[in-house]
């Protein structure tokens, strides 16, 4: 369980630094902060009962963790705004991280 948590939170907080530095060299700090802000999609956990269940997979369960939400996040990737691209990447990375957590 400790390893699983370490992987999960490292992917949420540390990996985005590398993503931001690789893809948004000139604005990597802003990109990283925007990616962190995409963690707000976890607010959809507040509408679940119970709010947290360690054995529940977020993917497909919570409204902002569905295939429909991921299609929207993917569509943002094609925006001309670099900030919306960062939000897109952040949300998609978040869902990927949560999916990996489900597999573990």
C-alpha positions as CSV (number, residue, x, y, z in Angstrom):
1,X,0.0,0.0,0.0
2,X,2.9,2.4,0.8
3,X,4.5,1.7,-2.6
4,X,1.2,2.2,-4.4
5,X,0.7,5.6,-2.6
6,X,4.2,6.6,-3.4
7,X,3.8,5.8,-7.1
8,X,0.4,7.5,-7.2
9,X,1.4,10.8,-5.6
10,X,4.8,10.9,-7.4
11,X,3.0,10.7,-10.7
12,X,0.6,13.4,-9.6
13,X,3.2,15.9,-8.2
14,X,6.7,15.0,-9.5
15,X,6.1,13.7,-13.0
16,X,4.3,16.9,-14.1
17,X,7.6,18.9,-13.4
18,X,9.3,16.8,-16.1
19,X,6.4,17.0,-18.5
20,X,6.2,20.8,-18.1
21,X,10.0,21.2,-18.6
22,X,10.0,18.9,-21.7
23,X,7.0,20.4,-23.4
24,X,6.8,24.0,-22.2
25,X,10.5,25.0,-21.8
26,X,9.9,28.8,-21.6
27,X,6.9,28.6,-19.4
28,X,7.5,25.4,-17.5
29,X,6.9,26.8,-14.0
30,X,3.5,28.2,-15.1
31,X,2.8,25.0,-16.9
32,X,3.6,22.9,-13.8
33,X,1.3,25.1,-11.7
34,X,-1.5,24.7,-14.2
35,X,-1.0,21.0,-14.2
36,X,-1.2,21.0,-10.4
37,X,-4.4,23.0,-10.7
38,X,-5.9,20.2,-12.8
39,X,-6.0,18.1,-9.7
40,X,-9.2,20.0,-9.0
41,X,-10.9,17.4,-11.1
42,X,-10.8,15.3,-7.9
43,X,-13.5,17.6,-6.4
44,X,-15.9,15.2,-8.1
45,X,-15.0,12.8,-5.3
46,X,-17.2,15.0,-3.1
47,X,-20.3,13.7,-4.8
48,X,-19.5,10.1,-4.1
49,X,-20.5,8.1,-1.1
50,X,-18.3,7.4,0.6
51,X,-16.1,10.3,-0.5
52,X,-13.0,8.1,-0.4
53,X,-12.8,4.4,-0.9
54,X,-9.2,3.0,-1.2
55,X,-10.6,0.0,-3.2
56,X,-12.6,2.0,-5.7
57,X,-11.3,2.9,-9.1
58,X,-11.9,6.5,-9.9
59,X,-11.9,5.9,-13.7
60,X,-15.4,5.6,-14.9
61,X,-16.9,6.2,-11.5
62,X,-16.6,9.9,-10.8
63,X,-18.1,12.4,-13.3
64,X,-14.8,14.1,-14.2
65,X,-13.1,10.7,-14.5
66,X,-15.3,9.3,-17.3
67,X,-14.7,8.7,-21.0
68,X,-16.9,11.7,-21.8
69,X,-14.7,14.0,-19.7
70,X,-11.5,12.5,-21.2
71,X,-12.8,13.2,-24.7
72,X,-13.3,16.9,-23.6
73,X,-9.8,17.0,-22.1
74,X,-8.4,15.5,-25.4
75,X,-10.3,18.2,-27.4
76,X,-8.6,20.9,-25.4
77,X,-5.3,19.6,-26.6
78,X,-6.2,21.1,-30.0
79,X,-6.8,24.6,-28.7
80,X,-4.5,27.3,-29.9
81,X,-3.9,28.4,-26.3
82,X,-0.8,26.9,-24.7
83,X,-2.5,27.2,-21.3
84,X,-5.5,25.1,-22.4
85,X,-3.1,22.6,-23.9
86,X,-1.4,22.4,-20.5
87,X,-4.8,21.9,-18.8
88,X,-5.5,19.2,-21.3
89,X,-2.2,17.4,-20.7
90,X,-2.7,17.8,-16.9
91,X,-6.2,16.3,-16.9
92,X,-5.2,13.4,-19.2
93,X,-2.1,12.8,-17.1
94,X,-4.2,12.8,-14.0
95,X,-6.6,10.2,-15.5
96,X,-3.6,8.1,-16.6
97,X,-2.2,8.2,-13.1
98,X,-5.5,7.2,-11.6
99,X,-5.8,4.4,-14.1
100,X,-2.4,3.1,-13.2
101,X,-3.5,3.2,-9.6
102,X,-6.5,1.0,-10.5
103,X,-4.2,-1.5,-12.1
104,X,-2.0,-1.7,-9.0
